[in-house]
Amino acid sequence: MKFNVNKFSCAASVAMSVMYVACAIYTYVFPTISLNLSASYLLMSNLSLFAPYLQVSLANVVSGLLQTFVFTYITAFIFAWLYNKMGK
């Protein structure tokens, strides 16, 4: 089975972008819980020092959304392309 490289990359990018927006909304609504959750998976006791720098603004969300879309597209494109090449 071969991947349609562009469709696969676009689908992966859209899925990751939706998850990014969901995480940004969660961080905006629950900033303290988000910091505690991040501290736990970074194996740190807390991240309260970074709380003043946690800024969820529209500009930051749009910038991160574009980065997420582009980087995911490139990564998924390379993955699908390599997968198709190995299938020959």
N, CA, C and O atoms as CSV, one atom per row, in Angstrom:
chain,resi,resn,atom,element,x,y,z
A,1,MET,N,N,0.837,-1.179,0.000
A,1,MET,CA,C,0.000,0.000,0.000
A,1,MET,C,C,0.879,1.238,0.000
A,1,MET,O,O,1.813,1.345,0.794
A,2,LYS,N,N,0.588,2.142,-0.865
A,2,LYS,CA,C,1.356,3.378,-0.938
A,2,LYS,C,C,0.534,4.528,-0.385
A,2,LYS,O,O,-0.690,4.567,-0.515
A,3,PHE,N,N,1.242,5.461,0.234
A,3,PHE,CA,C,0.605,6.676,0.722
A,3,PHE,C,C,0.523,7.702,-0.394
A,3,PHE,O,O,1.435,7.808,-1.214
A,4,ASN,N,N,-0.567,8.456,-0.428
A,4,ASN,CA,C,-0.592,9.669,-1.214
A,4,ASN,C,C,0.114,10.702,-0.332
A,4,ASN,O,O,-0.449,11.164,0.661
A,5,VAL,N,N,1.326,11.057,-0.692
A,5,VAL,CA,C,2.213,11.816,0.183
A,5,VAL,C,C,1.594,13.149,0.595
A,5,VAL,O,O,1.633,13.505,1.772
A,6,ASN,N,N,1.032,13.881,-0.344
A,6,ASN,CA,C,0.483,15.195,-0.021
A,6,ASN,C,C,-0.761,15.105,0.861
A,6,ASN,O,O,-0.916,15.891,1.795
A,7,LYS,N,N,-1.640,14.158,0.570
A,7,LYS,CA,C,-2.850,14.001,1.394
A,7,LYS,C,C,-2.493,13.550,2.807
A,7,LYS,O,O,-3.056,14.043,3.784
A,8,PHE,N,N,-1.562,12.618,2.908
A,8,PHE,CA,C,-1.139,12.138,4.215
A,8,PHE,C,C,-0.511,13.263,5.028
A,8,PHE,O,O,-0.810,13.422,6.211
A,9,SER,N,N,0.360,14.042,4.392
A,9,SER,CA,C,1.030,15.142,5.082
A,9,SER,C,C,0.041,16.206,5.521
A,9,SER,O,O,0.146,16.743,6.623
A,10,CYS,N,N,-0.913,16.507,4.665
A,10,CYS,CA,C,-1.919,17.510,4.997
A,10,CYS,C,C,-2.820,17.027,6.145
A,10,CYS,O,O,-3.152,17.799,7.045
A,11,ALA,N,N,-3.204,15.768,6.105
A,11,ALA,CA,C,-4.047,15.216,7.170
A,11,ALA,C,C,-3.313,15.220,8.509
A,11,ALA,O,O,-3.896,15.566,9.537
A,12,ALA,N,N,-2.054,14.842,8.500
A,12,ALA,CA,C,-1.267,14.854,9.735
A,12,ALA,C,C,-1.113,16.276,10.259
A,12,ALA,O,O,-1.192,16.503,11.466
A,13,SER,N,N,-0.895,17.225,9.372
A,13,SER,CA,C,-0.724,18.618,9.776
A,13,SER,C,C,-2.004,19.195,10.368
A,13,SER,O,O,-1.963,19.918,11.363
A,14,VAL,N,N,-3.125,18.878,9.762
A,14,VAL,CA,C,-4.400,19.359,10.288
A,14,VAL,C,C,-4.680,18.743,11.656
A,14,VAL,O,O,-5.124,19.437,12.571
A,15,ALA,N,N,-4.424,17.456,11.797
A,15,ALA,CA,C,-4.650,16.791,13.083
A,15,ALA,C,C,-3.774,17.390,14.179
A,15,ALA,O,O,-4.253,17.642,15.285
A,16,MET,N,N,-2.503,17.618,13.885
A,16,MET,CA,C,-1.607,18.210,14.888
A,16,MET,C,C,-1.988,19.659,15.185
A,16,MET,O,O,-1.840,20.114,16.319
A,17,SER,N,N,-2.470,20.376,14.195
A,17,SER,CA,C,-2.889,21.759,14.408
A,17,SER,C,C,-4.112,21.829,15.318
A,17,SER,O,O,-4.206,22.710,16.173
A,18,VAL,N,N,-5.033,20.909,15.136
A,18,VAL,CA,C,-6.206,20.856,16.010
A,18,VAL,C,C,-5.775,20.557,17.446
A,18,VAL,O,O,-6.275,21.171,18.388
A,19,MET,N,N,-4.852,19.619,17.608
A,19,MET,CA,C,-4.353,19.313,18.954
A,19,MET,C,C,-3.619,20.506,19.561
A,19,MET,O,O,-3.729,20.754,20.761
A,20,TYR,N,N,-2.876,21.239,18.748
A,20,TYR,CA,C,-2.169,22.416,19.231
A,20,TYR,C,C,-3.151,23.470,19.742
A,20,TYR,O,O,-2.945,24.049,20.808
A,21,VAL,N,N,-4.201,23.713,18.990
A,21,VAL,CA,C,-5.200,24.697,19.413
A,21,VAL,C,C,-5.894,24.228,20.690
A,21,VAL,O,O,-6.160,25.039,21.577
A,22,ALA,N,N,-6.189,22.941,20.798
A,22,ALA,CA,C,-6.809,22.405,22.020
A,22,ALA,C,C,-5.892,22.603,23.222
A,22,ALA,O,O,-6.351,22.978,24.301
A,23,CYS,N,N,-4.608,22.353,23.040
A,23,CYS,CA,C,-3.651,22.559,24.140
A,23,CYS,C,C,-3.500,24.035,24.486
A,23,CYS,O,O,-3.358,24.380,25.659
A,24,ALA,N,N,-3.528,24.901,23.493
A,24,ALA,CA,C,-3.431,26.341,23.753
A,24,ALA,C,C,-4.651,26.835,24.522
A,24,ALA,O,O,-4.520,27.643,25.441
A,25,ILE,N,N,-5.828,26.357,24.155
A,25,ILE,CA,C,-7.043,26.740,24.885
A,25,ILE,C,C,-6.975,26.230,26.318
A,25,ILE,O,O,-7.302,26.962,27.252
A,26,TYR,N,N,-6.554,24.986,26.499
A,26,TYR,CA,C,-6.425,24.415,27.844
A,26,TYR,C,C,-5.434,25.221,28.681
A,26,TYR,O,O,-5.684,25.480,29.858
A,27,THR,N,N,-4.324,25.614,28.089
A,27,THR,CA,C,-3.322,26.404,28.809
A,27,THR,C,C,-3.862,27.783,29.149
A,27,THR,O,O,-3.548,28.322,30.211
A,28,TYR,N,N,-4.659,28.358,28.279
A,28,TYR,CA,C,-5.246,29.678,28.542
A,28,TYR,C,C,-6.276,29.608,29.667
A,28,TYR,O,O,-6.331,30.495,30.519
A,29,VAL,N,N,-7.089,28.556,29.669
A,29,VAL,CA,C,-8.160,28.427,30.662
A,29,VAL,C,C,-7.607,27.958,32.011
A,29,VAL,O,O,-8.048,28.433,33.058
A,30,PHE,N,N,-6.660,27.043,31.992
A,30,PHE,CA,C,-6.115,26.466,33.228
A,30,PHE,C,C,-4.590,26.617,33.271
A,30,PHE,O,O,-3.884,25.618,33.133
A,31,PRO,N,N,-4.058,27.830,33.458
A,31,PRO,CA,C,-2.600,28.003,33.396
A,31,PRO,C,C,-1.839,27.292,34.522
A,31,PRO,O,O,-0.753,26.761,34.288
A,32,THR,N,N,-2.385,27.275,35.717
A,32,THR,CA,C,-1.684,26.632,36.836
A,32,THR,C,C,-1.620,25.122,36.649
A,32,THR,O,O,-0.575,24.508,36.858
A,33,ILE,N,N,-2.726,24.537,36.260
A,33,ILE,CA,C,-2.755,23.088,36.032
A,33,ILE,C,C,-1.822,22.725,34.880
A,33,ILE,O,O,-1.151,21.694,34.926
A,34,SER,N,N,-1.777,23.565,33.851
A,34,SER,CA,C,-0.886,23.305,32.718
A,34,SER,C,C,0.576,23.323,33.138
A,34,SER,O,O,1.369,22.494,32.694
A,35,LEU,N,N,0.927,24.279,34.001
A,35,LEU,CA,C,2.308,24.329,34.490
A,35,LEU,C,C,2.642,23.108,35.331
A,35,LEU,O,O,3.733,22.551,35.207
A,36,ASN,N,N,1.718,22.687,36.183
A,36,ASN,CA,C,1.960,21.495,37.002
A,36,ASN,C,C,2.079,20.242,36.140
A,36,ASN,O,O,2.924,19.386,36.401
A,37,LEU,N,N,1.235,20.131,35.114
A,37,LEU,CA,C,1.307,18.988,34.210
A,37,LEU,C,C,2.627,18.981,33.448
A,37,LEU,O,O,3.265,17.938,33.308
A,38,SER,N,N,3.030,20.143,32.962
A,38,SER,CA,C,4.310,20.235,32.248
A,38,SER,C,C,5.473,19.891,33.168
A,38,SER,O,O,6.411,19.209,32.754
A,39,ALA,N,N,5.420,20.353,34.401
A,39,ALA,CA,C,6.490,20.042,35.356
A,39,ALA,C,C,6.577,18.542,35.604
A,39,ALA,O,O,7.672,17.994,35.731
A,40,SER,N,N,5.433,17.879,35.673
A,40,SER,CA,C,5.469,16.449,35.959
A,40,SER,C,C,6.084,15.654,34.809
A,40,SER,O,O,6.839,14.714,35.058
A,41,TYR,N,N,5.785,16.001,33.572
A,41,TYR,CA,C,6.386,15.217,32.493
A,41,TYR,C,C,7.777,15.690,32.119
A,41,TYR,O,O,8.465,15.028,31.341
A,42,LEU,N,N,8.207,16.825,32.659
A,42,LEU,CA,C,9.601,17.245,32.502
A,42,LEU,C,C,10.453,16.815,33.700
A,42,LEU,O,O,11.629,17.165,33.796
A,43,LEU,N,N,9.839,16.047,34.613
A,43,LEU,CA,C,10.499,15.525,35.811
A,43,LEU,C,C,11.061,16.642,36.687
A,43,LEU,O,O,12.177,16.542,37.197
A,44,MET,N,N,10.280,17.702,36.853
A,44,MET,CA,C,10.655,18.830,37.710
A,44,MET,C,C,9.602,18.955,38.806
A,44,MET,O,O,8.466,18.510,38.641
A,45,SER,N,N,9.988,19.563,39.921
A,45,SER,CA,C,9.028,19.699,41.015
A,45,SER,C,C,7.953,20.720,40.691
A,45,SER,O,O,6.774,20.476,40.947
A,46,ASN,N,N,8.344,21.867,40.129
A,46,ASN,CA,C,7.345,22.826,39.669
A,46,ASN,C,C,7.983,23.796,38.678
A,46,ASN,O,O,9.205,23.907,38.575
A,47,LEU,N,N,7.128,24.479,37.970
A,47,LEU,CA,C,7.590,25.454,36.986
A,47,LEU,C,C,7.076,26.851,37.328
A,47,LEU,O,O,6.884,27.679,36.438
A,48,SER,N,N,6.854,27.111,38.607
A,48,SER,CA,C,6.272,28.395,39.001
A,48,SER,C,C,7.171,29.576,38.647
A,48,SER,O,O,6.684,30.697,38.498
A,49,LEU,N,N,8.477,29.342,38.511
A,49,LEU,CA,C,9.369,30.418,38.084
A,49,LEU,C,C,9.015,30.912,36.686
A,49,LEU,O,O,9.220,32.084,36.368
A,50,PHE,N,N,8.485,30.023,35.852
A,50,PHE,CA,C,8.170,30.379,34.475
A,50,PHE,C,C,6.751,30.914,34.303
A,50,PHE,O,O,6.377,31.309,33.199
A,51,ALA,N,N,5.964,30.935,35.358
A,51,ALA,CA,C,4.572,31.386,35.264
A,51,ALA,C,C,4.435,32.797,34.696
A,51,ALA,O,O,3.526,33.028,33.899
A,52,PRO,N,N,5.296,33.756,35.068
A,52,PRO,CA,C,5.141,35.097,34.480
A,52,PRO,C,C,5.388,35.132,32.972
A,52,PRO,O,O,4.919,36.042,32.290
A,53,TYR,N,N,6.116,34.153,32.452
A,53,TYR,CA,C,6.440,34.130,31.026
A,53,TYR,C,C,5.438,33.342,30.193
A,53,TYR,O,O,5.547,33.293,28.968
A,54,LEU,N,N,4.471,32.732,30.849
A,54,LEU,CA,C,3.456,31.955,30.149
A,54,LEU,C,C,2.419,32.918,29.587
A,54,LEU,O,O,1.546,33.399,30.310
A,55,GLN,N,N,2.522,33.188,28.313
A,55,GLN,CA,C,1.621,34.131,27.668
A,55,GLN,C,C,0.906,33.437,26.518
A,55,GLN,O,O,1.527,33.026,25.538
A,56,VAL,N,N,-0.384,33.317,26.652
A,56,VAL,CA,C,-1.178,32.750,25.575
A,56,VAL,C,C,-1.933,33.911,24.935
A,56,VAL,O,O,-3.006,34.306,25.390
A,57,SER,N,N,-1.350,34.439,23.880
A,57,SER,CA,C,-1.998,35.527,23.149
A,57,SER,C,C,-2.328,35.033,21.748
A,57,SER,O,O,-1.858,33.980,21.318
A,58,LEU,N,N,-3.134,35.803,21.053
A,58,LEU,CA,C,-3.526,35.409,19.703
A,58,LEU,C,C,-2.312,35.324,18.781
A,58,LEU,O,O,-2.216,34.411,17.960
A,59,ALA,N,N,-1.389,36.270,18.915
A,59,ALA,CA,C,-0.190,36.258,18.072
A,59,ALA,C,C,0.661,35.015,18.347
A,59,ALA,O,O,1.170,34.390,17.417
A,60,ASN,N,N,0.814,34.659,19.626
A,60,ASN,CA,C,1.602,33.476,19.973
A,60,ASN,C,C,0.932,32.194,19.477
A,60,ASN,O,O,1.609,31.280,19.006
A,61,VAL,N,N,-0.383,32.128,19.582
A,61,VAL,CA,C,-1.102,30.929,19.131
A,61,VAL,C,C,-1.006,30.790,17.617
A,61,VAL,O,O,-0.779,29.691,17.109
A,62,VAL,N,N,-1.177,31.890,16.894
A,62,VAL,CA,C,-1.091,31.829,15.430
A,62,VAL,C,C,0.319,31.445,14.982
A,62,VAL,O,O,0.487,30.638,14.069
A,63,SER,N,N,1.322,32.024,15.626
A,63,SER,CA,C,2.707,31.697,15.296
A,63,SER,C,C,2.991,30.216,15.551
A,63,SER,O,O,3.567,29.538,14.700
A,64,GLY,N,N,2.595,29.724,16.701
A,64,GLY,CA,C,2.793,28.312,17.017
A,64,GLY,C,C,1.993,27.400,16.118
A,64,GLY,O,O,2.445,26.307,15.779
A,65,LEU,N,N,0.799,27.841,15.727
A,65,LEU,CA,C,-0.030,27.057,14.830
A,65,LEU,C,C,0.623,26.914,13.462
A,65,LEU,O,O,0.629,25.826,12.885
A,66,LEU,N,N,1.164,27.989,12.950
A,66,LEU,CA,C,1.866,27.931,11.661
A,66,LEU,C,C,3.097,27.029,11.741
A,66,LEU,O,O,3.346,26.227,10.841
A,67,GLN,N,N,3.860,27.164,12.817
A,67,GLN,CA,C,5.038,26.314,12.989
A,67,GLN,C,C,4.639,24.849,13.084
A,67,GLN,O,O,5.260,23.988,12.461
A,68,THR,N,N,3.609,24.572,13.859
A,68,THR,CA,C,3.146,23.193,14.010
A,68,THR,C,C,2.716,22.618,12.674
A,68,THR,O,O,3.064,21.484,12.344
A,69,PHE,N,N,1.961,23.391,11.902
A,69,PHE,CA,C,1.490,22.911,10.602
A,69,PHE,C,C,2.651,22.634,9.657
A,69,PHE,O,O,2.707,21.579,9.025
A,70,VAL,N,N,3.572,23.579,9.562
A,70,VAL,CA,C,4.685,23.437,8.611
A,70,VAL,C,C,5.612,22.293,9.010
A,70,VAL,O,O,5.961,21.462,8.171
A,71,PHE,N,N,6.013,22.240,10.273
A,71,PHE,CA,C,6.942,21.200,10.709
A,71,PHE,C,C,6.312,19.815,10.620
A,71,PHE,O,O,6.986,18.854,10.249
A,72,THR,N,N,5.031,19.701,10.956
A,72,THR,CA,C,4.356,18.412,10.843
A,72,THR,C,C,4.221,18.003,9.380
A,72,THR,O,O,4.392,16.831,9.043
A,73,TYR,N,N,3.917,18.958,8.517
A,73,TYR,CA,C,3.797,18.652,7.090
A,73,TYR,C,C,5.125,18.121,6.553
A,73,TYR,O,O,5.157,17.112,5.848
A,74,ILE,N,N,6.210,18.797,6.887
A,74,ILE,CA,C,7.526,18.374,6.403
A,74,ILE,C,C,7.875,16.984,6.936
A,74,ILE,O,O,8.338,16.127,6.183
A,75,THR,N,N,7.654,16.763,8.225
A,75,THR,CA,C,7.974,15.473,8.834
A,75,THR,C,C,7.129,14.348,8.231
A,75,THR,O,O,7.652,13.285,7.896
A,76,ALA,N,N,5.830,14.583,8.093
A,76,ALA,CA,C,4.951,13.555,7.522
A,76,ALA,C,C,5.262,13.319,6.043
A,76,ALA,O,O,5.160,12.193,5.557
A,77,PHE,N,N,5.635,14.370,5.341
A,77,PHE,CA,C,5.998,14.231,3.927
A,77,PHE,C,C,7.223,13.332,3.785
A,77,PHE,O,O,7.238,12.418,2.960
A,78,ILE,N,N,8.241,13.592,4.587
A,78,ILE,CA,C,9.456,12.781,4.544
A,78,ILE,C,C,9.145,11.332,4.915
A,78,ILE,O,O,9.632,10.401,4.272
A,79,PHE,N,N,8.329,11.148,5.956
A,79,PHE,CA,C,7.950,9.799,6.375
A,79,PHE,C,C,7.232,9.051,5.255
A,79,PHE,O,O,7.596,7.921,4.930
A,80,ALA,N,N,6.217,9.676,4.666
A,80,ALA,CA,C,5.441,9.017,3.613
A,80,ALA,C,C,6.287,8.775,2.371
A,80,ALA,O,O,6.151,7.736,1.724
A,81,TRP,N,N,7.141,9.700,2.036
A,81,TRP,CA,C,8.013,9.537,0.877
A,81,TRP,C,C,8.965,8.363,1.074
A,81,TRP,O,O,9.144,7.536,0.180
A,82,LEU,N,N,9.582,8.302,2.274
A,82,LEU,CA,C,10.475,7.180,2.578
A,82,LEU,C,C,9.718,5.856,2.605
A,82,LEU,O,O,10.221,4.840,2.124
A,83,TYR,N,N,8.528,5.864,3.157
A,83,TYR,CA,C,7.712,4.654,3.198
A,83,TYR,C,C,7.412,4.153,1.786
A,83,TYR,O,O,7.505,2.960,1.501
A,84,ASN,N,N,7.054,5.084,0.921
A,84,ASN,CA,C,6.766,4.694,-0.471
A,84,ASN,C,C,8.012,4.190,-1.178
A,84,ASN,O,O,7.925,3.251,-1.970
A,85,LYS,N,N,9.174,4.787,-0.914
A,85,LYS,CA,C,10.422,4.357,-1.536
A,85,LYS,C,C,10.830,2.963,-1.077
A,85,LYS,O,O,11.345,2.171,-1.866
A,86,MET,N,N,10.600,2.664,0.202
A,86,MET,CA,C,10.991,1.353,0.734
A,86,MET,C,C,10.053,0.255,0.260
A,86,MET,O,O,10.406,-0.924,0.296
A,87,GLY,N,N,8.867,0.631,-0.182
A,87,GLY,CA,C,7.894,-0.356,-0.632
A,87,GLY,C,C,8.150,-0.857,-2.033
A,87,GLY,O,O,7.498,-1.804,-2.474
A,88,LYS,N,N,9.077,-0.253,-2.743
A,88,LYS,CA,C,9.348,-0.664,-4.139
A,88,LYS,C,C,10.121,-1.958,-4.198
A,88,LYS,O,O,10.430,-2.443,-5.287
